[in-house]
C-alpha cells in the first residue's frame, strides 16, 4: 500500500512551526543557566561583590518563570500534532481497507495496523523530531559556550563523541532486526487470539484447551524474549550515556583543576564548564537514540507499505451496467470464477435472470455458489466472461455472515435506508414472525440473538430497501418452515426477482415449475 509519509507528517505545518518557535526559545533560555554559576562564583564569591547577587537572582527567577508556560506550550502542541498525525494515518489506512473487497483474511492485520503501527509511527516520529533538530541546536550552543570557556577541555570532550556514535550505530542495526521480529511475533499472537476466540466452542468440545494453551504460551514467550533483548540493548545504550555523563565531567574536573591552579582558568569557568560537560551527553544521547527509534518506526512503515487489502485483479471478466432486452435484469455469459489464480469451473456458465424469476443456485460445498452471488453484485472481480446488470435496477445482496450494529433492533433493520414506511416494517416483522421488541438494544460485540433472529433482521432490512433483485446467500437456513413459506408467498405477491442458495428440499415451498435451478456441479 503506497503511502506519502512526507505529506502526512508535515500536513500540519502551522503546528510544527509554532512548536519549533517554542522549542527554540526553551533551548536558548535553558542554555543560560549553567553560565550563571560562572558569574556567581567569579563576580560574587571570588570578587566579593555581593550586590551583583541580587541582579543574578532576579534574572534567574525571570528565566525559570518564563520556562513554565513555554514547557506547557511545547507539551500541548507536540501532543496535538502527534494525535492529528496518528488520526491521519488511521483515516488513510481505514479508507484503503473499506474501499477493498473480500478482505476478511486481513481483518486482524488491519486491526493491528490501526491500533499499534499508527501509534508507533506517530510516537517514534515525534521522538525523532524532538530528539533531532532541538538537540542538535542545543549541542551546538553547548560547544560554543565550552569553546568560549576553554579550548583544551572542549577538545577532550569532543574526542569521546565518536565512541558514542559507534555504539549507537551498532545498537540501531540490532534494534531494527529485533523490532521486525517482534512485530512478526505480535501479528502471530493476534492471529492466534482471533482464531481462539472464533473457535472457542470447538476448542472446548474437542478438548483442545491444553494444546491451545501450549500454543498461546509459546507465542507469548516469543514476544517476551524479543522484548527482553530489545529493551536490554536500548538500556545498554542508555547506560553508556549515563556512564559518560559521570566519567567525562570527572576527567574535565581533574584537568580543569590543574588549569585553575596554574591560573589558566577561573574557578567559575571550571564549575560552569563541568556543568556543560555533564549536560552535553544528554542531548547527544537523545540524538544517538534516533537511529534506534527510526529502526523501530521503519518496521511499522515497511509493514504498512507491504499491506494489500485489495484482492488482486488478474482475470479479464467484465461487469457492466447496460440496457438489456425487455424483462432481462441480469445477463451472464461464459462465466468462470477464479480464486487464487485457480479456475473453479471447467465449463462456462451462461444464463439470464428475468423479472419475477426465482432462481436457486445449488451444488456441493466449495463449488463456488457464494462466489457466483458476489460476482453478480460486483463484489468478486476475478472471473472470466461477462456480467451485465440492467440500468437503474437495484440489487440487494444479503450475505450468509451474521452481524449486528450497535443500537436497537429497529436501527439494524433500517440501517442505511434513507426512507421507509413504518407500516411496511411492521408487516415484514409479522410475515417473518419476528417476536423480539424492536426497541431492544443489541451489540456488535456480544451478539445475543439466535441465528434465526439474525437472518430475519437481514431479510427485513433487505426487503425494506425495495430491491429489483434480491440475492440471498444461505439466508433461509435456520428459519422455521412456516417463516420460509410466508417469505416465499410475499416475494411472489410483490413479484420480486430473487436469487438464492438453499441446501434443503425447496420443493416443500415451491413446485419445480415455479422456480429455476442452476446446479454448479455440472460446471466443475
Secondary structure, 3 states (H helix, E strand, C coil): CCCCHHHHHCCCHHHHHHHHHHHHHHHHHHHHHHHHHHHHHHHHHHCCCCHHHHHHHHHHHHHHHHHHHHHHHHHHHHHHHHHHHHHHHHHHHHHHHHHCCCCHHHHHHHHHHHHHHHHHHHHHHHHHHHHCHHHHHHHHHHHHHHHHHCHHHHHHHHHHHHHHHHHHHHHHHHHHHHHHHHHHHHHHHHHHHHHHHHCHHHHHHCCCHHHHHHHHHHHHHHHHHHHHHHHHHHHHHHHHHHHHHHHHHHHHHHHHHHHHHCCCCCHHHHHHHHHHHHHHHHHHHHHHCHHHHHHHHHHHHHHHHHCCCCCCCCCCCEEEEECCCCCEEEEEEEEEEEECCEECCCCCEEEEEECCCEEEEECCCCCCHHHHHHHHCCCCCCEEEEEEEECCCCEEEECCCCCCCCEEHHHHHCCCCCCCCHHHHHHHHHHCCCCCCCCCEECCCCCCCCHHHHHHHHHHHHHHCCCCEEEEECCCCCCCHHHHHHHHHHHHHCCCEEEEECCCCHHHCCCHHHCEEEEHHHHC
